[in-house]
Amino acid sequence: MVKQLLLYALIPTILIELAVLLFLRERRARVLAASVVVNILTNVSLNLYINCISNSLLIIICGEVLVVLIEALWYYLFIRNLRQSFVYSFLCNAISFLLGLLAELLYLFSLSI
């Protein structure tokens, strides 16, 4: 069950964040591949923590902030531009988080009708 939940969070996150990077006109294969790798590490870690230890709003927000920082540093290793690294990380994570939240709300709404 936990494996399924992790995949349901991971796969859309990877696809959304790749789409955001492509929208931002990032075409370097190594940066796109780096996005997949870092998302596997951060998304799985954060979702395991949230699902197995604590799912409080404060933990989720702190976890997302930490993920943005980790991913920005990871991107920096590949693009060597700190500002661009933080823009990539922030936009990718904000958009995937908001779309995930929207999907969750739509799912809960569908259960109520």
C-alpha positions as CSV (number, residue, x, y, z in Angstrom):
1,M,0.0,0.0,0.0
2,V,2.8,2.5,0.9
3,K,4.6,1.6,-2.4
4,Q,1.4,2.5,-4.3
5,L,1.0,5.8,-2.5
6,L,4.6,6.7,-3.2
7,L,4.2,6.0,-6.9
8,Y,1.0,7.9,-7.0
9,A,2.9,10.9,-5.7
10,L,6.2,10.4,-7.5
11,I,5.1,9.8,-11.1
12,P,2.9,12.9,-11.4
13,T,5.5,15.0,-9.6
14,I,8.2,14.0,-12.1
15,L,6.0,14.6,-15.1
16,I,4.8,18.0,-13.8
17,E,8.3,19.2,-12.9
18,L,9.7,18.1,-16.2
19,A,6.9,20.0,-17.9
20,V,7.7,23.1,-15.9
21,L,11.3,22.9,-16.8
22,L,10.4,22.4,-20.5
23,F,8.0,25.4,-20.2
24,L,10.9,27.4,-18.8
25,R,12.9,26.4,-22.0
26,E,15.3,24.1,-20.2
27,R,16.5,21.6,-22.9
28,R,19.7,20.3,-21.4
29,A,19.3,16.5,-21.0
30,R,21.5,16.4,-18.0
31,V,19.4,19.0,-16.2
32,L,16.2,17.2,-17.0
33,A,17.7,13.9,-15.9
34,A,18.9,15.6,-12.7
35,S,15.3,16.6,-12.0
36,V,14.1,13.0,-12.2
37,V,16.9,11.8,-9.9
38,V,16.4,14.5,-7.3
39,N,12.6,14.0,-7.3
40,I,13.0,10.3,-6.7
41,L,15.2,11.2,-3.6
42,T,13.2,14.1,-2.2
43,N,9.6,13.1,-3.1
44,V,10.0,9.5,-1.8
45,S,11.7,10.7,1.4
46,L,9.2,13.4,2.2
47,N,6.2,11.2,1.4
48,L,7.5,8.4,3.5
49,Y,8.0,10.8,6.4
50,I,4.5,12.3,5.9
51,N,2.7,8.9,5.6
52,C,4.6,7.0,8.2
53,I,5.5,9.5,10.9
54,S,3.7,12.8,10.8
55,N,1.3,14.5,8.4
56,S,0.7,17.7,10.2
57,L,0.5,20.9,8.1
58,L,3.6,22.3,9.8
59,I,5.6,19.2,8.9
60,I,4.4,19.3,5.3
61,I,5.3,23.0,4.9
62,C,8.7,22.5,6.5
63,G,9.4,19.5,4.4
64,E,8.4,21.3,1.2
65,V,10.8,24.2,2.1
66,L,13.6,21.7,2.7
67,V,12.9,20.0,-0.6
68,V,13.1,23.4,-2.4
69,L,16.5,24.1,-0.8
70,I,17.8,20.6,-1.5
71,E,16.6,20.6,-5.1
72,A,18.0,24.1,-5.7
73,L,21.4,23.0,-4.6
74,W,21.2,19.9,-6.7
75,Y,20.2,22.0,-9.8
76,Y,23.2,24.3,-9.0
77,L,25.5,21.4,-9.5
78,F,24.3,21.1,-13.1
79,I,23.6,24.7,-14.2
80,R,26.1,26.7,-12.0
81,N,23.6,29.6,-11.6
82,L,22.3,30.0,-8.1
83,R,19.4,32.3,-9.0
84,Q,18.2,30.0,-11.9
85,S,18.6,27.0,-9.6
86,F,16.3,28.5,-7.0
87,V,13.8,29.7,-9.6
88,Y,13.7,26.2,-11.1
89,S,13.3,24.5,-7.8
90,F,10.7,26.9,-6.4
91,L,8.5,27.0,-9.5
92,C,8.7,23.2,-10.1
93,N,7.8,22.4,-6.5
94,A,5.2,25.1,-6.1
95,I,3.3,24.1,-9.2
96,S,3.5,20.4,-8.5
97,F,2.4,21.0,-4.9
98,L,-0.6,23.1,-6.0
99,L,-1.6,20.7,-8.7
100,G,-1.4,17.8,-6.2
101,L,-3.5,19.8,-3.7
102,L,-6.0,20.5,-6.5
103,A,-6.1,16.8,-7.4
104,E,-6.7,15.9,-3.8
105,L,-9.5,18.4,-3.4
106,L,-11.2,17.2,-6.6
107,Y,-10.9,13.6,-5.4
108,L,-12.5,14.5,-2.0
109,F,-15.2,16.5,-3.9
110,S,-16.0,13.5,-6.1
111,L,-16.4,11.3,-3.0
112,S,-19.0,13.8,-1.6
113,I,-21.3,13.7,-4.5
